[in-house]
Amino acid sequence: GHFAVSTSDSVEALALAVRNPPDLALLDYRMPRMDGAALWQEMRATLGARCPKVLFISATPPDLVAKSVERLGQPAGYVKKPFHLDDLMRVVREALSH
Protein backbone atom coordinates (compact mmCIF):
# COMPACT_ATOMS: atom_id res chain seq x y z
CA GLY A 1 0.00 0.00 0.00
CA HIS A 2 3.01 2.32 -0.15
CA PHE A 3 5.23 3.59 -2.89
CA ALA A 4 8.74 5.00 -2.73
CA VAL A 5 10.19 8.18 -4.17
CA SER A 6 13.92 8.62 -4.04
CA THR A 7 16.55 11.23 -4.63
CA SER A 8 20.23 11.50 -3.78
CA ASP A 9 19.94 15.25 -3.18
CA SER A 10 18.82 16.56 0.19
CA VAL A 11 17.52 19.87 -1.20
CA GLU A 12 15.41 17.99 -3.74
CA ALA A 13 14.22 15.66 -0.94
CA LEU A 14 12.95 18.66 0.99
CA ALA A 15 11.14 19.98 -2.08
CA LEU A 16 9.56 16.56 -2.69
CA ALA A 17 8.41 16.37 0.95
CA VAL A 18 6.88 19.84 0.76
CA ARG A 19 4.95 18.97 -2.42
CA ASN A 20 3.71 15.64 -1.11
CA PRO A 21 4.55 14.89 2.55
CA PRO A 22 5.47 11.22 2.92
CA ASP A 23 4.44 8.90 5.74
CA LEU A 24 8.08 8.00 6.35
CA ALA A 25 11.39 9.52 5.23
CA LEU A 26 14.49 7.34 5.05
CA LEU A 27 17.40 9.72 5.46
CA ASP A 28 21.06 8.97 5.15
CA TYR A 29 22.80 10.60 8.06
CA ARG A 30 25.67 11.80 5.85
CA MET A 31 24.57 13.44 2.63
CA PRO A 32 26.07 16.17 0.47
CA ARG A 33 24.73 19.72 0.70
CA MET A 34 22.67 19.04 3.85
CA ASP A 35 23.12 16.08 6.19
CA GLY A 36 20.20 13.98 7.40
CA ALA A 37 19.89 15.83 10.71
CA ALA A 38 19.76 19.22 8.96
CA LEU A 39 17.23 17.87 6.44
CA TRP A 40 15.04 16.57 9.27
CA GLN A 41 15.27 19.95 10.99
CA GLU A 42 14.25 21.73 7.77
CA MET A 43 11.39 19.29 7.23
CA ARG A 44 10.12 19.89 10.77
CA ALA A 45 10.36 23.68 10.34
CA THR A 46 8.73 23.67 6.92
CA LEU A 47 6.11 20.95 7.31
CA GLY A 48 5.23 21.30 10.99
CA ALA A 49 2.63 18.68 11.92
CA ARG A 50 2.84 17.22 8.40
CA CYS A 51 6.50 16.28 8.94
CA PRO A 52 6.94 12.55 8.30
CA LYS A 53 8.41 10.01 10.64
CA VAL A 54 12.15 9.71 10.01
CA LEU A 55 14.28 6.62 9.78
CA PHE A 56 18.04 7.21 9.67
CA ILE A 57 20.29 4.98 7.60
CA SER A 58 23.99 5.30 8.24
CA ALA A 59 27.36 3.66 8.63
CA THR A 60 27.73 5.89 11.69
CA PRO A 61 26.85 3.92 14.85
CA PRO A 62 23.19 4.47 15.83
CA ASP A 63 24.10 5.81 19.28
CA LEU A 64 26.20 8.59 17.72
CA VAL A 65 23.40 9.47 15.28
CA ALA A 66 20.91 9.50 18.18
CA LYS A 67 23.12 11.85 20.19
CA SER A 68 23.45 14.17 17.20
CA VAL A 69 19.69 14.38 16.52
CA GLU A 70 18.30 14.18 20.06
CA ARG A 71 17.52 17.92 20.07
CA LEU A 72 15.18 17.33 17.12
CA GLY A 73 13.15 14.54 18.68
CA GLN A 74 12.97 10.79 18.48
CA PRO A 75 13.32 9.31 14.99
CA ALA A 76 11.28 6.25 14.05
CA GLY A 77 14.47 4.20 14.04
CA TYR A 78 17.95 3.58 12.77
CA VAL A 79 19.39 1.17 10.22
CA LYS A 80 23.13 0.58 10.22
CA LYS A 81 24.93 0.16 6.90
CA PRO A 82 25.54 -2.29 5.46
CA PHE A 83 22.11 -3.81 5.92
CA HIS A 84 20.05 -6.65 4.54
CA LEU A 85 16.90 -5.64 2.67
CA ASP A 86 14.80 -7.87 4.95
CA ASP A 87 16.07 -5.94 7.99
CA LEU A 88 15.30 -2.61 6.35
CA MET A 89 11.79 -3.73 5.43
CA ARG A 90 11.15 -4.92 9.00
CA VAL A 91 12.17 -1.54 10.44
CA VAL A 92 10.10 0.32 7.83
CA ARG A 93 7.03 -1.80 8.62
CA GLU A 94 7.52 -1.17 12.35
CA ALA A 95 7.87 2.57 11.80
CA LEU A 96 4.74 2.74 9.66
CA SER A 97 2.69 0.69 12.12
CA HIS A 98 3.14 3.18 14.98
N, C-alpha and C positions, 0 to 999 in steps of 0.2 A: 503493500500500500504506500510505499515511499519511492521517491526517485531522487537521484543524486545530481548535483550540479557541481562542477569543479573548476578551479582556476589555480594557477601557481603564483598569482599576484595578489598580495594582500589588499591593495587599493581597489582592485577589481572585485575582490571578495566582499568588501564593504559595500560597494555599489550594488552588487547582486543582492546582498542581504537587505538593503534599503528598498530595492524594487519589489522583492518578494521574500519577506522574512522566513527563514527556514525553521523547522522544528528543532534541528540539531545542527551545530556547526562543528566540523572536525578541523581543528586548527593545528598546524605544525607550530611548535613553540619557537623554532628558529626559521624565520622567513626573511627574504630580502625586502627592503623598503620599510616594512613595519613588522615587528615580530608578533607572535601569537597573542602575547599579553597586551600589547598596544592595540592590536586589532580588536580584541575582546573589549577593551576599554572604550574604543571608538564605537563599537556596536552598541554597548550599553548606553553611551551618551546620546547616540543618534536614534536608536530604536526604543529606548526606554523599556516599557513593559512588553514590547514586541521582540525584545532581544532573545535570541534562541538559547537553548542550553548549549554549553560548550564542552567538547571533548578534546583534550590536548593529546597530540601524537608527537613523540619526541625521542631522540636518543639520549637526551638529558634525563637523569634519574627523576622519577615522579616526585620524590620529596623535595628536590630542588625547584622543580616547576611549581609545585604547590606553594613553597615559600615565596617565590617570585610573584605569584598571582593572588596571594591570600587577601590583599587589600581590595581586590575586585569582587571577591565572593568565592563561592564553592563551585568549581566546574563539575560537570556531570561525570567526569572520570578522566583517566589517563591511560594511554596505551604506549608502552615502551617499544621503540624500534630496536632491532627488527621484530616484526610480529607476524603471527600466522593469521590468515584471513578469518579463520574460524574464531579466533580470539577477538579480533576486531568486531566481527558481527555480533558476538555475545555482548560485548560492552555497549555497542550501539543499541541493541535490543533492550538492554537494561536501562540505558539512559532514556530511551523513548517511552519506556513503560512507566516511568515515574512522573 
